[in-house]
Amino acid sequence: MPQTIRLTTPFTDEDVSKLSIGDKVLITGTIYTGRDAAHKRLVELVEAGKDLPFDIKGQIIYYVGPAPAPPGKPIGSAGPTTSYRMDPYAPALMDVGLKCMIGKGPRNQKVIDSMKKNKAVYLAAIGGAAVVVAKSIKEAEVIAYGDLGTEAIRKLKVEDFPCIVANDIYGNDIYKEGVKEYKKET
C-alpha cells in the first residue's frame, strides 16, 4: 500500500531503501536542476576527473527548465521535463553519488540497473501542475552554466516538494507495474 513519506536532503541509502513505487514523497531541503545540456557538461567533468560545480553525493537533480521568475517569486512555472533525454548521462552521475532524479516519463533499463547498483531512485513530478510545484520552491539560485539560460544548473530550496516514486532501488518500475495492473482490471 503506497504511503506518504517526508524526506530531507541530502538522501542516504537508508532514506531511499524505505521508498517503494507509488509512494508519495514530500521533499524539504536543497535540490538541483539540470537538463541534457548541463548533464553533458557534468559527465564530461566526471570523465576528466574534475570537480563538479556542487557536491553530488546524496543529492537530487530535478529535470526542469523553469520559466523566469515573476516579481516577488523565486522561480516561475517549474514543471518536469521528459527524463529519457538524461538517460545517457544518469548512470555516470549515480556512480559518483547522485541519489535521486526527478522528472516525467519512464527510464531505460540501463538507468534502472544503475539505480539498483547505486541505491538511487527516480521520482515523478506532477506534469501539468508546474505552478503548483513552483509553490514548494522557496529559493532559486543559478550556480553553474548560466550561459544555458533556463537550462542552467540551479540550487533550489524546497519545502514539501511533491513527487511519486516511479523507480525504487529494487528495480521496480511504476510505468511497467501500472500497465500490468490496468491489464488485470480490463
MOPEWO-V119207 format. One record per residue. RES is the residue in one letter. PSI is psi as a letter, one per 30 degrees, with the letter a starting at -180 (999 if undefined). BURIAL is # if it has 16 or more other ideal C-beta (glycine too) atoms within 10 Angstrom, else .. Layout:
BEGIN
res: <RES	RES>
psi: <PSI	PSI>
burial: <BURIAL	BURIAL>
END
This chain:
BEGIN
res: <M	P	Q	T	I	R	L	T	T	P	F	T	D	E	D	V	S	K	L	S	I	G	D	K	V	L	I	T	G	T	I	Y	T	G	R	D	A	A	H	K	R	L	V	E	L	V	E	A	G	K	D	L	P	F	D	I	K	G	Q	I	I	Y	Y	V	G	P	A	P	A	P	P	G	K	P	I	G	S	A	G	P	T	T	S	Y	R	M	D	P	Y	A	P	A	L	M	D	V	G	L	K	C	M	I	G	K	G	P	R	N	Q	K	V	I	D	S	M	K	K	N	K	A	V	Y	L	A	A	I	G	G	A	A	V	V	V	A	K	S	I	K	E	A	E	V	I	A	Y	G	D	L	G	T	E	A	I	R	K	L	K	V	E	D	F	P	C	I	V	A	N	D	I	Y	G	N	D	I	Y	K	E	G	V	K	E	Y	K	K	E	T>
psi: <k	k	l	k	k	k	k	k	l	l	k	l	e	e	e	f	f	f	k	l	k	f	k	k	k	j	k	k	b	k	l	l	l	k	a	e	e	e	e	e	e	e	e	e	e	e	f	f	g	l	k	l	f	l	j	f	k	g	l	k	k	k	j	k	i	l	l	k	k	l	k	g	k	f	l	a	k	i	l	l	l	k	f	f	f	f	e	f	f	e	e	e	e	e	f	g	f	k	f	k	k	k	b	k	l	l	l	l	e	e	e	e	e	e	e	e	e	g	i	l	l	k	k	k	l	j	k	f	h	e	e	e	e	f	f	f	j	f	k	k	k	k	f	l	h	f	f	g	b	f	g	l	k	k	j	k	k	l	j	h	j	k	l	k	j	e	k	a	f	g	g	k	j	f	e	e	e	e	e	e	e	e	e	e	f	999>
burial: <.	.	.	.	.	.	#	.	#	#	#	.	.	.	#	#	.	.	#	#	#	#	#	.	#	#	#	#	#	#	#	#	#	#	#	#	#	#	#	.	#	#	#	.	.	#	.	.	.	.	.	#	#	#	.	#	.	#	#	#	#	#	#	#	#	#	.	.	.	.	.	.	.	#	#	#	#	#	#	#	#	.	#	#	.	#	#	.	#	#	#	#	#	#	.	.	.	#	#	#	#	#	#	#	#	#	#	.	.	.	#	#	.	#	#	.	.	#	#	#	#	#	#	#	#	.	.	.	.	#	.	.	#	#	.	#	#	.	.	#	.	.	.	#	#	.	.	#	.	.	#	#	#	#	#	#	#	#	.	.	#	#	#	#	#	#	#	#	#	.	.	#	#	#	.	.	.	.	.	.	.	.	.	.	.	.>
END
